[in-house]
Each structure stands twice: as C-alpha cells, then as structure tokens.
Amino acid sequence: MQIQPILAALRHHKAGTVLIALQIALTLAIVCNALFIIHQRLTHLSEPTGVDEANVFVIGSQWAGRQSDQQIDAQIQADLVALRQLPAVRDAAPANSYPLRGGGWDNFITMKPDQVQKTTDAAVYLSDTHLIDTLGLKLVAGRNFRPDEIEPMGMRENKTPPVAIVTKALADKLYPDGSALGKTFYTMSTTPTTIVGIVERLQRQEVDTWSRDYAYQAMLWPRRLDMSFGTYYIVRAKPGELATAMREAPKALLAQSRMRVIDPKDGVLSFAEIRHRAYDSDRGTAILMGIICAVLLVITGAGIIGLTSFWVGQRRKQIGIRRALGATRQDILRYFQTENLLIAGAGVVLGAILAVGLNLWMMTQLSMDRMPLLYVLAGIVVLLLLGQGAVFAPARRASRVSPVEATRTV
C-alpha cells in the first residue's frame, strides 16, 4: 500500500491527527516512568533485612512512674530473664530500635579523630550479647560481644564504646580492601572504636528511598540503654511458636512489674506487621501508579476508537468509491490500520523523547535512578499494539461498507 495517499488524507485532518499523536506521546512518557517507579517500589519493599523475620517480634514497653537509671536497668535485666525462660522463646534482647522502624539513632563515621567531613553514616543499635542470635544475624567474621563489654547507658550519655560489631556493607565502605576486622573508626569522638565482629546483613531503621545507599550500613554497640520512657524488647520465637510466644511474652513482662504500659495494638508487633507498616507508602505508590497507567491506556485506546469511528463516518463516500473501483475489504482494513500506525509511530517517537526527558528531570529533582531504555522499548511496543487493537473495530466496520450503500449518500 502506498503511504503518500494516506499522508495526504491526514493533512486534511490535522487537528485530530496531532491530538491523537500527542495523547500517545504523553501516555508513553508517563506510563514508562510510572512502570519504572512501580518496579523500584516493589523491589524496595521486598529488600531483605538480615533478620529471621518469620520468628521475630518486638515488644514496646513503656515505664509508668519515675524511676532512676539504675532501677530501669535492673528491671530490664529481670524482664530479659523472664522472657528467655518462656518455653516458646529462643532468645530475647533489649534494643533502642530495630530494622524498618522508621526512625532511630545514627552516627557520622570518620577514619581520623580530627576529620571534618564524614566518611559515611551508619545506624546504631544498642544491645547486649544476645542481639545477634535474637535477630538471627549471621556473624561472618570476628566474634560476638563478651559479657564484660556490656555496660548500661543512660539517655544523657553519649559515650563511644571501645568495640563494635558492624555489617559487611559498613566494613567494606570503611575498608574496601577487606581488612576491617580489628581496625578502628571514630564516631564524632576522639575515642577510637575497634571492629571486633562483622555480620553479613542488617538493615537500618529508615526505609526511605534516599537512604538506600546506606541501607545496610549499621553497627552494634555493647550498651544496654536505660530509657526513662521505655524500651524495646526484641524476641525470637522457636520455629512454629511465634503466636504462642507473642501471647505469653507480654504476660511474663506484666508479671515482672505492673509499672509498665504495653499497648495491645502497637506494643507487640510481629516482623511481618513491621514490614507491612514500613512499606505502606511504597505499596500505595505502586498501586496508584498502576491505576494511572491503566486509566491512561484506556483513555488513549478510547480516543483512537472515537477518532477512527468519526473518520469512517466522514469517509463513507470515499470508501464506497474505492470499493467500486475494486478495493477489497482487506484493502480498506489495511488502510485504516496503516493510517493509525503512522500516527502512533509519530506519537511514540515523540513519547520516547519525552519519557527520557522526564526521567532525567526526576533524576535531578527527585533523586530517581536512571530508567533503562528497555522500559521505553516495551512502552513503544505496547502503545503500537494498543493502537492497532483500538483501530481494528472501526476499521472493520469501514471494510463492510458496500459500494452501493456508500454512493446512495451522495
């Protein structure tokens, strides 16, 4: 089929042609970037924490009344003994925070005491010798804390410990040659901290996309934080006994002391609930973007159907004349499909440029990653197929116009 007659016909319908091409271009630009964002969000919410999530839960215990740091520390130790004695519990540890909590303690790290600019940033988890086993972390080098290294720490204290356990991601950041074990670093202090152990993975508290470069940079300090307003108990149940442990643990704590508050809704959370809450925003964004993509594709398809149907109604005389001159139904059908392909082709070329430009803008303004061209290519294929599918019904109706029926309208 010759393209020149089709182009000549489109010049007589410039407004509709331009509008459909622009609609396809905008749809392609938005859908490609939206699908890329959806993929990023879904990847983000499935990132591993390094924790035995199937068996771990967290209890938030708030103290009632005024107590000294010494009283709080004694109560924490008594609570831990009670928790560890429960038949369904494998281990328990105190903590100032936990992965995916959404906020917590982090410190700048330098390699020299007088260094002005930070080398990196890391989350800080305070606990005792039981935290590694409680979370289910894998110690890949070095050792765990010794009992004599664990010290109580009041809220107003910010004393850097002499030893720490770090994640492999942090160790590789500080010492890329793999020699971190036994080496030192500084946390905004003149006192060095020696790395005595390295765990394979432990995610930090924040889940924001901006913090992904630091997601697994974390360290454990041998400190039992005595917070006047409360503390977190991280508990690891024995396999298959999570529900029992979650039911019995609050009872054991209340049996130790009634001078506490454990919220029945938010005070006891399984790690599955913690993950669900932490990534609620990512999940919502992915769903919203998916709805936007679906709506845009439906609107674009409806626009193509509407405009083609309008053109078929206007061209009944021309169609009848072509049929009278020997054009077959397949010729008429192929004409409209080719016409749509030319319009969609112009739209996807413009849309590809807009898609890349939009992604570059989001990279600079919203710290987004670069979108692979595969998304653009996939979007082009989808829009071209959508156009051909949308034009098929009105084009088929046009192909059924008989020469006699068309000439009667003259």
C-alpha positions as CSV (number, residue, x, y, z in Angstrom):
1,M,0.0,0.0,0.0
2,Q,1.3,3.5,-0.9
3,I,1.9,5.8,2.0
4,Q,1.5,9.1,0.1
5,P,-2.3,9.0,-0.2
6,I,-2.6,8.2,3.5
7,L,-0.4,11.2,4.4
8,A,-2.4,13.4,2.0
9,A,-5.6,12.3,3.8
10,L,-4.1,13.0,7.2
11,R,-3.2,16.6,6.2
12,H,-6.9,17.2,5.8
13,H,-7.4,16.1,9.4
14,K,-4.5,17.8,11.1
15,A,-6.2,18.6,14.4
16,G,-7.3,15.1,15.1
17,T,-4.0,13.6,13.9
18,V,-2.0,15.9,16.1
19,L,-4.2,15.4,19.2
20,I,-4.0,11.6,19.0
21,A,-0.2,11.7,18.4
22,L,0.2,14.0,21.4
23,Q,-2.0,11.7,23.5
24,I,0.0,8.7,22.6
25,A,3.3,10.6,23.3
26,L,2.2,11.7,26.8
27,T,0.8,8.3,27.6
28,L,4.1,6.7,26.6
29,A,6.2,9.1,28.6
30,I,4.0,8.8,31.8
31,V,3.5,5.0,31.6
32,C,7.2,4.2,31.0
33,N,8.2,6.2,34.1
34,A,5.3,5.0,36.2
35,L,6.1,1.4,35.5
36,F,9.8,2.1,36.3
37,I,8.7,3.6,39.6
38,I,6.4,0.6,40.3
39,H,9.3,-1.8,39.7
40,Q,11.5,0.3,42.0
41,R,8.9,0.3,44.8
42,L,8.2,-3.4,44.6
43,T,11.9,-4.1,44.6
44,H,12.3,-1.8,47.6
45,L,9.5,-3.3,49.7
46,S,11.0,-6.8,49.2
47,E,14.5,-6.0,50.3
48,P,15.9,-8.4,53.0
49,T,16.6,-7.1,56.4
50,G,19.0,-9.8,57.6
51,V,16.5,-10.7,60.3
52,D,14.8,-14.0,60.9
53,E,11.5,-12.3,60.1
54,A,9.4,-15.4,60.4
55,N,10.1,-15.9,64.1
56,V,11.0,-12.4,65.4
57,F,8.6,-9.9,67.1
58,V,9.1,-6.7,69.1
59,I,7.5,-5.5,72.3
60,G,7.4,-1.8,73.2
61,S,7.4,-1.5,77.0
62,Q,6.8,2.0,78.4
63,W,7.6,2.7,82.1
64,A,4.9,4.0,84.4
65,G,6.1,6.5,87.1
66,R,9.6,8.0,87.7
67,Q,12.5,5.6,88.0
68,S,16.2,6.1,88.2
69,D,18.6,4.7,85.5
70,Q,19.7,2.0,88.0
71,Q,16.1,0.9,88.6
72,I,15.4,0.8,84.9
73,D,18.5,-1.2,84.2
74,A,17.6,-3.7,86.9
75,Q,14.1,-4.1,85.6
76,I,15.3,-4.6,82.0
77,Q,17.6,-7.4,83.1
78,A,14.8,-9.0,85.1
79,D,12.5,-8.8,82.1
80,L,15.1,-10.4,79.9
81,V,15.5,-13.3,82.3
82,A,11.7,-13.8,82.3
83,L,11.4,-13.7,78.5
84,R,14.3,-16.1,77.9
85,Q,12.7,-18.6,80.2
86,L,9.5,-18.9,78.2
87,P,9.2,-22.3,76.5
88,A,8.3,-20.8,73.2
89,V,11.1,-18.3,73.2
90,R,14.5,-19.0,71.7
91,D,16.2,-15.7,72.8
92,A,15.5,-12.1,73.7
93,A,17.4,-8.9,73.7
94,P,16.9,-5.2,74.6
95,A,17.3,-2.6,71.9
96,N,17.0,1.1,71.3
97,S,15.5,0.4,67.9
98,Y,15.0,-2.2,65.2
99,P,15.1,-2.5,61.4
100,L,12.3,-0.9,59.4
101,R,11.1,1.0,62.5
102,G,11.1,4.2,60.5
103,G,13.5,6.3,62.7
104,G,16.3,5.8,65.2
105,W,19.8,6.6,66.1
106,D,22.6,7.0,63.5
107,N,26.1,8.4,63.7
108,F,28.6,10.0,61.4
109,I,31.8,7.9,61.0
110,T,35.2,9.2,60.4
111,M,38.6,7.5,60.0
112,K,40.6,10.1,62.0
113,P,39.7,11.9,65.2
114,D,40.3,15.3,63.6
115,Q,38.5,14.6,60.3
116,V,35.9,17.3,59.4
117,Q,33.9,15.6,56.7
118,K,32.3,12.3,57.5
119,T,33.4,9.1,55.7
120,T,29.9,7.6,55.9
121,D,26.8,7.3,58.0
122,A,25.6,4.3,60.0
123,A,22.6,3.2,62.1
124,V,23.4,2.4,65.7
125,Y,21.8,-0.5,67.6
126,L,22.4,-0.7,71.3
127,S,22.0,-4.1,73.0
128,D,23.8,-7.0,74.7
129,T,25.4,-10.3,73.8
130,H,22.0,-11.8,72.8
131,L,21.1,-9.4,69.9
132,I,22.9,-11.3,67.1
133,D,21.1,-14.6,68.0
134,T,17.8,-12.9,68.7
135,L,17.7,-11.2,65.3
136,G,19.1,-14.3,63.5
137,L,22.1,-12.4,62.2
138,K,25.0,-14.3,60.6
139,L,28.4,-13.5,62.0
140,V,30.8,-13.8,59.1
141,A,34.0,-12.6,60.8
142,G,35.3,-11.9,64.3
143,R,33.3,-12.5,67.5
144,N,30.3,-11.5,69.4
145,F,30.5,-9.1,72.4
146,R,31.7,-10.6,75.7
147,P,29.5,-10.1,78.8
148,D,32.1,-7.9,80.4
149,E,31.9,-5.5,77.5
150,I,28.2,-4.8,78.0
151,E,27.5,-1.6,80.0
152,P,24.3,0.3,80.9
153,M,23.9,3.6,79.2
154,G,21.7,6.5,80.3
155,M,19.7,8.7,78.0
156,R,22.0,11.7,78.6
157,E,25.2,9.7,78.0
158,N,26.8,9.6,74.6
159,K,30.0,7.7,75.4
160,T,31.5,5.9,72.4
161,P,32.2,2.2,73.2
162,P,35.7,0.8,72.6
163,V,34.4,-2.0,70.5
164,A,31.6,-2.5,67.9
165,I,30.2,-5.1,65.5
166,V,29.5,-3.8,62.0
167,T,27.7,-5.0,59.0
168,K,29.7,-6.2,56.0
169,A,28.4,-3.3,54.0
170,L,29.8,-0.8,56.5
171,A,33.1,-2.8,56.8
172,D,33.5,-2.7,53.0
173,K,32.8,1.0,53.0
174,L,35.4,1.8,55.7
175,Y,38.0,-0.7,54.5
176,P,37.4,-1.6,50.8
177,D,40.4,-4.0,50.8
178,G,38.6,-6.3,53.2
179,S,40.8,-5.7,56.3
180,A,38.1,-4.1,58.5
181,L,38.3,-6.7,61.3
182,G,40.5,-5.4,64.1
183,K,40.7,-1.9,62.6
184,T,39.3,1.3,64.2
185,F,37.0,4.2,63.3
186,Y,35.6,7.2,65.0
187,T,32.0,8.3,65.7
188,M,32.4,12.1,66.1
189,S,34.7,11.5,69.0
190,T,38.4,11.3,69.8
191,T,37.9,7.8,71.2
192,P,38.5,5.1,68.6
193,T,36.2,2.1,68.2
194,T,37.6,-1.2,67.2
195,I,35.7,-3.6,64.9
196,V,35.5,-7.0,66.7
197,G,32.9,-8.6,64.6
198,I,31.2,-8.4,61.2
199,V,27.7,-9.6,60.4
200,E,26.5,-10.4,56.9
201,R,23.5,-8.1,56.8
202,L,21.4,-5.8,59.0
203,Q,19.2,-3.2,57.6
204,R,18.9,0.2,59.2
205,Q,15.7,1.7,60.6
206,E,14.8,4.1,57.7
207,V,13.2,2.8,54.6
208,D,13.2,6.0,52.6
209,T,14.5,5.7,49.0
210,W,17.0,8.4,49.7
211,S,18.7,6.2,52.3
212,R,19.2,3.2,50.0
213,D,22.9,3.9,49.6
214,Y,23.2,3.5,53.4
215,A,20.5,0.8,53.8
216,Y,22.8,-1.9,55.2
217,Q,25.4,0.3,56.9
218,A,24.8,-0.4,60.6
219,M,26.7,-1.2,63.8
220,L,26.0,-2.8,67.1
221,W,27.2,-1.2,70.3
222,P,27.6,-3.2,73.6
223,R,25.3,-0.9,75.5
224,R,22.0,-1.5,77.4
225,L,20.1,1.7,77.0
226,D,18.2,2.8,80.1
227,M,15.5,5.0,78.6
228,S,13.2,6.7,81.2
229,F,10.2,6.5,78.8
230,G,10.6,2.8,77.9
231,T,12.5,0.3,75.8
232,Y,12.1,-2.3,73.1
233,Y,12.4,-6.0,73.7
234,I,13.2,-8.0,70.5
235,V,12.1,-11.6,70.9
236,R,12.9,-14.6,68.7
237,A,10.4,-17.4,69.0
238,K,11.2,-21.0,68.4
239,P,10.2,-22.2,64.9
240,G,6.4,-22.6,64.6
241,E,5.7,-21.0,68.0
242,L,5.5,-17.3,67.1
243,A,1.9,-16.9,68.0
244,T,2.4,-18.6,71.4
245,A,5.5,-16.5,72.2
246,M,3.7,-13.3,71.2
247,R,0.8,-14.2,73.5
248,E,2.9,-15.3,76.5
249,A,5.7,-12.6,76.4
250,P,3.5,-9.6,77.5
251,K,2.1,-11.7,80.3
252,A,5.6,-12.5,81.5
253,L,6.6,-8.8,81.5
254,L,3.5,-7.7,83.4
255,A,4.2,-10.5,85.9
256,Q,7.6,-8.9,86.5
257,S,6.2,-5.5,87.0
258,R,2.8,-3.8,86.6
259,M,4.6,-0.4,86.4
260,R,4.6,-0.5,82.6
261,V,2.3,0.0,79.6
262,I,2.2,-2.4,76.7
263,D,-0.2,-1.2,74.0
264,P,-2.2,-4.3,72.9
265,K,-2.3,-2.9,69.3
266,D,1.1,-1.3,68.8
267,G,3.1,-2.7,71.7
268,V,3.5,-6.2,70.3
269,L,4.3,-6.4,66.6
270,S,5.4,-9.4,64.5
271,F,8.1,-8.6,62.0
272,A,5.5,-9.2,59.2
273,E,3.4,-6.4,60.6
274,I,6.5,-4.2,60.9
275,R,7.4,-4.8,57.3
276,H,3.8,-4.1,56.2
277,R,3.7,-0.8,58.0
278,A,7.2,0.3,56.9
279,Y,6.5,-0.2,53.2
280,D,2.9,1.0,53.3
281,S,3.9,4.2,51.4
282,D,5.7,2.2,48.7
283,R,2.8,-0.2,48.3
284,G,0.4,2.7,48.0
285,T,2.6,4.5,45.4
286,A,2.8,1.3,43.3
287,I,-1.0,0.8,43.4
288,L,-1.6,4.5,42.5
289,M,0.9,4.3,39.6
290,G,-0.7,1.1,38.3
291,I,-4.1,2.8,38.3
292,I,-2.8,5.8,36.5
293,C,-1.2,3.6,33.8
294,A,-4.4,1.6,33.3
295,V,-6.5,4.8,33.1
296,L,-4.2,6.4,30.6
297,L,-4.1,3.3,28.4
298,V,-7.9,3.1,28.4
299,I,-8.3,6.8,27.6
300,T,-5.8,6.5,24.8
301,G,-7.5,3.5,23.3
302,A,-10.9,5.1,23.6
303,G,-9.5,8.2,21.8
304,I,-8.2,6.2,18.9
305,I,-11.5,4.3,18.6
306,G,-13.5,7.6,18.7
307,L,-11.4,9.4,16.2
308,T,-11.3,6.5,13.7
309,S,-15.0,6.0,14.0
310,F,-15.6,9.7,13.3
311,W,-13.3,9.5,10.2
312,V,-15.0,6.4,9.0
313,G,-18.4,8.2,9.1
314,Q,-16.9,11.1,7.2
315,R,-15.3,9.0,4.5
316,R,-18.2,6.6,3.6
317,K,-18.3,8.2,0.1
318,Q,-14.6,7.7,-0.5
319,I,-14.7,4.2,0.9
320,G,-17.6,3.4,-1.4
321,I,-15.8,4.8,-4.4
322,R,-12.7,2.7,-3.6
323,R,-14.8,-0.4,-3.2
324,A,-16.4,0.3,-6.6
325,L,-13.0,0.6,-8.2
326,G,-12.1,-2.8,-6.9
327,A,-10.7,-2.4,-3.4
328,T,-11.3,-5.4,-1.2
329,R,-12.4,-5.4,2.4
330,Q,-8.8,-6.3,3.4
331,D,-7.6,-3.2,1.5
332,I,-9.9,-0.9,3.5
333,L,-9.0,-2.6,6.7
334,R,-5.3,-2.4,5.9
335,Y,-5.7,1.3,5.0
336,F,-7.0,2.4,8.4
337,Q,-4.5,0.2,10.2
338,T,-1.6,1.7,8.3
339,E,-3.0,5.2,8.9
340,N,-3.2,4.5,12.7
341,L,0.3,3.0,12.6
342,L,1.7,6.2,11.1
343,I,0.0,8.4,13.7
344,A,1.1,6.1,16.5
345,G,4.6,5.9,15.1
346,A,4.9,9.7,15.3
347,G,3.4,9.7,18.8
348,V,5.8,7.0,20.2
349,V,8.9,8.8,18.7
350,L,7.9,12.0,20.5
351,G,6.8,10.0,23.6
352,A,10.2,8.2,23.8
353,I,12.0,11.6,23.8
354,L,9.5,12.9,26.5
355,A,10.0,9.7,28.6
356,V,13.7,10.0,28.7
357,G,13.5,13.8,29.4
358,L,11.0,13.2,32.2
359,N,13.3,10.5,33.7
360,L,16.3,12.9,33.6
361,W,14.3,15.6,35.3
362,M,13.2,13.2,38.1
363,M,16.8,12.1,38.5
364,T,17.9,15.7,39.2
365,Q,14.9,16.8,41.2
366,L,13.7,13.6,43.0
367,S,16.9,11.6,43.2
368,M,15.4,8.9,41.0
369,D,17.6,6.2,39.3
370,R,18.2,6.2,35.6
371,M,15.4,4.4,33.7
372,P,16.7,1.6,31.5
373,L,15.8,2.0,27.8
374,L,14.1,-1.4,27.9
375,Y,11.1,0.4,29.6
376,V,10.8,2.8,26.7
377,L,11.1,0.0,24.1
378,A,8.4,-2.0,25.9
379,G,6.2,1.0,26.1
380,I,6.6,1.6,22.4
381,V,5.5,-1.9,21.6
382,V,2.5,-1.7,24.0
383,L,1.3,1.6,22.5
384,L,1.7,0.4,18.9
385,L,-0.3,-2.8,19.8
386,L,-2.9,-0.8,21.6
387,G,-3.3,1.5,18.6
388,Q,-3.7,-1.4,16.2
389,G,-6.2,-3.1,18.6
390,A,-8.2,0.0,19.1
391,V,-8.5,0.8,15.4
392,F,-9.5,-2.7,14.4
393,A,-13.2,-2.5,15.2
394,P,-14.0,0.8,13.4
395,A,-11.7,-0.2,10.5
396,R,-13.6,-3.5,10.2
397,R,-16.9,-1.6,10.1
398,A,-15.4,0.6,7.3
399,S,-14.4,-2.5,5.4
400,R,-18.1,-3.7,5.4
401,V,-19.4,-0.6,3.6
402,S,-20.7,-1.7,0.2
403,P,-20.2,0.4,-2.9
404,V,-24.0,0.8,-3.4
405,E,-24.7,1.9,0.2
406,A,-21.9,4.5,0.1
407,T,-23.0,6.1,-3.2
408,R,-26.6,6.4,-2.1
409,T,-25.5,9.0,0.4
410,V,-24.2,11.4,-2.3
